[in-house]
């Protein structure tokens, strides 16, 4: 193919829109016949031929031709080959501008539905792990420093919440894509008695666009999808980082199933968490899709410009990357096993109850800031002496404050957990309640996935 001509070709990626393109064309043909814009028998002939073309594509028998540039012209040429001049009537009252916008919106709606299903599966895997390990204790961290003991289930449900917000963003993205642009023509509308509401109903759109110029140039709905995908991948990347850390030889909090690790080309003992690392790495790829589309759109005057051809390839890549990552993470989470003894030992073998000691002094009447200073000195002593806070003798405690008494020895990881009873806290009673609510959310959402 000529180099100049090949520069404009998009068929190698926009052929993915074939189902949406054919579905939209069938609805448009029905409308043209129904409105008397073309004879109904010709509309029926067009619809029959389009159905045959769909079968050819599904069977891998369609004669794709790169010189025809895109999915729309390939289908149109094949339609002409099948039914002759009648095929030319299909393009009555539409332009490739509103046609492609319709195709992409249909695809985005389906993509959002598939992502929502995948998010639901991952959230279900998190809830299952939380429920099966409800009593497992681990250290919570800030700055990657051990901070306070928490239940593993509490930690897992944090990602359940993140993914819930992701699901809401994809529902919003789907809703914004759920507007029919077909009938806008090239940019100004069409001079035929079309029935846009009928077509919207046939294609499952909730409404029709209000402004033809906006409709053919709008790609905000794609930005919504890209943005939701970027945020979701950021959440998955954060989780990937924790999986990498938890599965390390230094921590050994979890063991990943062999399906989600790979060996080393040189070191036979290695079980590398490559799937988590790839998810973390591919986050940048999805960020790139968002930035690329924002850059394409930022300088475009109304209405359609050929720059908009660049809206699809990045979107397909973002969708494929996100969907695959969600599916891999669901499998990885559901098959990983925990090492409760290691996790508990890490929670105990630290000064994780330091905040509880400060709260203890507050309960004795000391202002928190003063209590904070006292326990900071105690913690420094603990680190210097190599004796954990729980094992420091009472007389040593009292050398830092005479408010310490025998009951200070009752402070432990268990008491720390049980005291965090504020709503959203890690107390076992709160986490069990949160787990039940999470299961109820999954049940409600499952009916719509």
C-alpha positions, -999 to +999 in steps of 0.1 A: +000+000+000+011+036-007+028+051+023+007+082+023-025+061+021-014+037+048-010+067+072-047+071+073-057+035+077-074+024+109-089-009+099-063-029+118-078-018+151-112-004+144-124-037+129-131-044+166-161-022+162-177-045+136-206-057+159-214-022+170-212-009+134-235-035+120-259-032+149-261+005+144-265+002+106-293-024+110-312-001+134-307+028+110-319+008+080-351-002+100-357+034+108-353+045+072-378+020+060-402+026+089-402+064+082-406+059+045-373+075+037-364+044+017-388+016+006-393-009+034-384-038+011-351-022+004-345-016+041-352-053+047-328-063+019-301-041+035-308-056+069-305-092+055-273-084+038-258-068+070-267-099+089-249-120+064-219-098+067-219-103+104-219-140+099-190-137+075-169-117+100-177-142+128-167-171+106-134-154+096-145-152+060-149-115+055-126-100+028-110-072+048-093-046+025-068-021+040-072+003+011-108+010+023-093+025+054-118+016+081-146-007+093-173+015+079-160+016+043-152-021+044-187-030+054-202-006+029-181-020+000-192-056+010-228-045+011-225-031-024-210-064-036-240-082-021-270-061-031-257-035-056-269+001-057-295-004-030-266-005-005-259+031-012-292+040+004-281+029+039-260+060+042-290+082+038-294+106+068-261+098+084-224+106+082-194+086+092-190+113+119-222+104+138-218+067+127-184+062+144-194+082+174-224+058+178-201+027+174-177+039+200-204+047+225-219+013+221-185-003+226-178+018+257-211+007+273-202-029+267-166-024+279-179-007+311-202-036+318-173-061+314-151-041+337-178-039+363-182-077+362-144-081+367-144-056+395-172-075+412-152-108+409-121-092+425-142-077+453-158-111+459-123-127+461-112-100+487-143-107+508-138-144+506-102-141+518-113-117+546-140-141+558-117-171+557-090-153+577-112-132+599-090-137+630-056-132+613-037-103+628-010-083+610+009-051+615-006-020+599+020+004+584+025+041+578+056+052+559+063+014+555+070+014+593+050-008+616+024+014+632-006-004+648-020-040+648-049-046+624-069-075+612-060-088+578-097-087+570-097-050+577-068-045+554-085-065+526-117-046+530-098-014+524-093-025+488-129-036+487-138+000+494-114+014+468-128-010+441-163+001+451-155+036+442-140+024+409-172+006+401-192+038+407-169+057+384-174+031+356-212+032+361-209+070+357-188+065+326-213+041+311-241+065+319-223+094+300-218+071+270-254+062+270-265+090+246-272+084+209-254+107+185-267+091+153-290+115+135-266+144+139-252+139+104-218+154+097-223+182+121-256+201+115-283+175+116-301+159+086-330+171+063-350+139+066-379+129+089-358+106+110-369+091+143-339+093+166-359+081+196-368+049+177-331+042+169-321+050+205-346+024+217-334-002+192-298+003+202-305+005+240-295+042+244-311+061+273-314+094+254-304+112+222-279+140+219-291+176+222-267+193+199-254+179+166-221+198+167-213+185+201-225+150+194-200+143+165-170+158+183-176+148+219-152+122+233-157+132+270-173+098+276-140+082+265-121+104+289-145+093+316-136+057+309-099+064+306-100+083+339-119+056+357-094+030+343-064+050+354-077+054+390-086+017+391-052+007+379-036+030+405-055+010+432-044-023+417-009-010+415-010-002+452-023-036+460+004-051+437+031-034+457+017-049+489+015-084+474+051-080+463+061-070+499+040-096+516+053-125+495+089-115+499+113-138+518+118-110+544+081-109+553+065-142+541+030-130+551+015-147+521+023-174+495+011-169+459-001-198+440+024-212+414+002-200+386+009-164+397+047-166+401+075-173+377+110-186+381+143-170+374+163-177+343+194-183+365+183-189+401+162-220+404+149-213+439+131-181+429+093-176+430+089-141+416+056-123+419+057-113+383+020-110+378+017-084+405+047-066+392+033-066+356+000-051+369+020-025+387+040-018+356+011-016+332-005+011+352+017+036+335+004+023+301-031+031+311-021+065+324-006+071+290-039+064+273-056+091+293-029+117+287-028+108+250-065+114+245-065+146+266-037+158+243-056+149+211-087+168+223-072+199+238-067+218+205-096+207+184-122+232+171-157+221+165-167+198+150-152+166+136-114+165+129-094+136+117-074+137+149-104+119+165-093+088+147-067+086+174-094+080+201-097+043+196-064+025+196-055+038+231-089+031+244-088-005+232-054-009+248-066+006+281-097-016+282-077-048+274-050-040+300-074-031+327-097-061+321-068-086+320-053-071+352-086-073+371-091-109+361-055-119+370-058-102+404-091-119+411-074-153+405-042-143+424-062-131+455-085-161+455-056-186+454-031-170+477-025-185+512-017-166+544+009-172+570-009-162+601+020-170+625+044-147+606+018-119+604+010-121+641+047-123+651+054-092+630+025-074+648+037-084+682+075-080+676+073-042+674+062-012+693+027-014+677+010-009+711+027+025+717-004+044+708-024+023+732+001+032+760-005+069+752-042+063+753-037+046+786-021+076+801-048+098+786-073+076+805-054+084+837-058+121+831-027+131+812-031+154+781-025+134+749+005+156+738+022+150+771+014+113+769+027+111+734+061+125+746+063+100+775+056+070+753+081+083+726+108+082+753+096+047+764+098+035+728+133+048+724+142+030+756+126-002+743+146+000+710+179+008+728+174-020+753+161-046+729+131-052+752+096-049+736+071-025+752+050-054+764+080-069+783+093-038+800+091-042+839+065-021+857+092-002+877+107+009+844+073+021+832+069+041+864+103+057+859+087+074+829+054+083+846+039+074+880+005+071+863+016+036+850+002+008+872-002-030+871-030-027+846-006-014+820+006-050+816-029-059+802-022-039+771-015-062+742-021-066+705-054-082+713-065-054+736-054-029+710-075-045+683-106-048+705-104-011+716-107+002+680-145+002+681-151+035+663-171+030+631-147+020+604-122+007+629-103-026+631-120-040+662-131-076+655-168-067+661-165-038+636-147-058+610-173-086+612-201-061+607-182-045+578-177-080+563-214-087+565-222-053+549-197-061+521-214-094+514-247-076+512-233-051+488-220-079+466-254-096+467-271-064+457-247-055+429-245-091+417-281-088+406-270-060+382-237-074+369 
